[in-house]
Amino acid sequence: MTSTAVITVAHGRHDHLLSQRRALAACEPGPADHVVVAIDDEDVASLVSDGSPPARVLAQDREAGRLPLARARNRGAQQALDLGHDLLVFLDVDCLPDPALLAGYEAAIHQHPDALLCGPVAYLPPAPDGGYTAEDLAQAQPHPARPAPPAGEVVLDPTGHDLFWSLSFAVTAATWSTIGGFDEAYVGYGAEDTDFGRRAAARDVPIGWVGGALAFHQHHPVSHPPVEHLDDVLRNGRLFRERWGTWPMQGWLDAFEADGLVERTPAGDYRRAS
């Protein structure tokens, strides 16, 4: 029998977190534990103290004013392992699980225990008064940039690791150990999840696209491009290039360059525009 923990990193977005917990309570089967890593957010513990599933809250400080997402996810995973769980499901705080999400991941992990499993994510419009209805969720379509097989199917992809994203994914305890977790040198916005996909590829861990393990991304305002994260994008992108030889987040970099915010160096790298 699979023992599943859901791991969520939270900083603000309290309404999203509470909506996620209500959706987790409706999952069948539900998780044994919900490990919530609260980054610089003392209110999270009291918000999730009641209800189902049981919440385990870890406090995490910022690092040099930035959100250490990689470290927070690693701490959440270690807590889940210490509690004895053998399936780790990561859900961003913005994401609502479909009632069948955990069942989909659990079925897929029995078929492919050595894979990095990713379910489809559908992006929701702004929530109407009273919140999203079942009809709203039924009309949401999975993001077209990632595979979304039919429910019950798993498509193994040995070369699709650059499509990995951390919104919703699952691994066994053994596969988490094989990948080695997230690289904690990444701090702040961007690249830590692309790096995680590359780490999985380097260790011959295939991506498994899981049909039916659907999550819904709750709407919130974002910047296009994310100018407030420019320095993080440059720092983490440079670190990624040192690790893997290429720059990630190319779409954001192109947009920053078009807006005159960054420029190419003679060596082909990026820096703030002078």
Secondary structure, 3 states (H helix, E strand, C coil): CCCEEEEEEECCCHHHHHHHHHHHHCCCCCCCEEEEEEECCCCHHHHCCCCCCCEEEEEECCECCECCHHHHHHHHHHHHHHCCCCEEEEECCCEEECCCHHHHHHHHHHHCCCCEEECCEEECCCCCCCCCCHHHHHHCCECCCCCCCCCCCEEEECCCHHHCCCCEEEEEHHHHHHHCCCCCCCCCCCCHHHHHHHHHHHCCCCEEEECCCCEEECCCCCCCCCHHHHHHHHHHHHHHHHHHCCCCCHHHHHHHHHCCCEEECCCCCEEECC
